[in-house]
């Protein structure tokens, strides 16, 4: 493993605990492939609130996209990978 990758993983490990339980919940929904509107309905919150949480997740993880945030979370076993029942 390269030094740069180890450094990136260490940064991500330090930032994951900064996520709130709601942000982790939303990150899991993103990992399931759900969109903003569906996440809002599932969690009984407004779509704008979901977008705010997503922006906070991206900022805290220093991710540039929802996909990058989900991949970082999967790599750190914050959200499950693979097929779901």
N, C-alpha and C positions, 0 to 999 in steps of 0.2 A: 504494500500500500504506500502511496506517495506521501511525502511530508505534507503537501498542500491539502490532500484529502483528509489526513488525520487532523490537521488544524481546523478544517471546515467542520468535521464531525464533532470535535471538541466544542466548537462555538455553538453548534446546534444543540448538543447535550446541555450546555449551560442555559440556553434560551427556552428549551421546552418547559421547564418548570415555571417559567414566567406566564404561561398560558393559563387562563382561568378555566374552570370546569366547563363553562358554557362555550368558550372558544375551542376546547378540546372536543366537545360534543359537535360543534359545527364542523370542525376539521374532519371528524368521523363521517359526517353526512356528505361532505365534499368527497371523501374517499369512496363513498358508496355511489358517487356519480350524480348526486342530487343537485338541482339548481337552486338558486336563491328563493324563488317563490315556494317550491316544495319544502325546502328546509324551514321557511317561515311558517308554513301551514303545520308541518310536523311538530314544531316547537312552540306553536301558538305565540309567535312574535311577528312584528312587522318586517316586511322585506328590507326596509331601510336599516333596521336593527341588525339583520343578518349581514348586510353589506358593511356596516360599521365593525362588526366582529371580524369579518374577513379582512378588512383593512388592518385591524389591530394584529391579527395573526401574521399577516404578511410583514408588517413592521417588526414585530417581535422576533420572527424567524429570519428576518432579512431576506425574505423570499421575494422573487419578482413576479410570481404568478401563483394562482391557486394550485396548479399542478405541481409546481416546485414545493410548495408547502406540504402537500399531501405526500409527495415522495420522501421528503425529509422526515415526516412523521412516521411513515411506514418503515423507513430505514432504522428509526430509533424505537420501533415496536410500540409507538404511541397509539397507532391504529392498526388493526389487523390487515394482513395481505392475503391475496388469493381469493378463491371462490367463496361466496357466501351461500348458505342454505336458502 
